[in-house]
Amino acid sequence: MIRKGFKMKLYDGFAAEYEKRHNELWPEMQTMIREHVGKNYSIFLDKETNVLFGYIEIENEELWAKGADTTINRKWWDFMADIMETNPDNSPVSIDLQPVFHLD
């Protein structure tokens, strides 16, 4: 199992909308995450900076990366692009974080 941490950023004033959209996460998106062996997925918000911290456990980097190219994932990116920083293809600007400590 691989633990991944990353950060993204919301635009000001969109914290409630971001949470709402994730609370209503499309079943197809949930299926895609599971099919690409993502589990124990959490996203946290620093309200002072609008920085999101994501954590997910995956089994295979290559398989997980293939999820980005699915139709449902690209649709999700388009859906979220109006409330957060994105790249030209509407993927979220996401910065991987280096693990420095873990305790089971």
Number of C-alpha atoms within 10 A of each C-alpha: 11 11 15 16 19 17 18 19 20 24 15 11 11 14 18 8 12 16 14 11 12 11 9 8 12 12 9 12 17 13 13 18 18 14 13 19 18 22 17 9 14 11 15 13 18 12 12 6 11 18 17 19 19 19 18 16 17 20 14 13 13 9 14 19 11 10 20 16 10 13 12 17 17 16 12 17 19 15 12 20 18 13 16 23 17 19 12 9 10 18 18 19 15 17 13 12 13 9 10 5 5 6 3 2
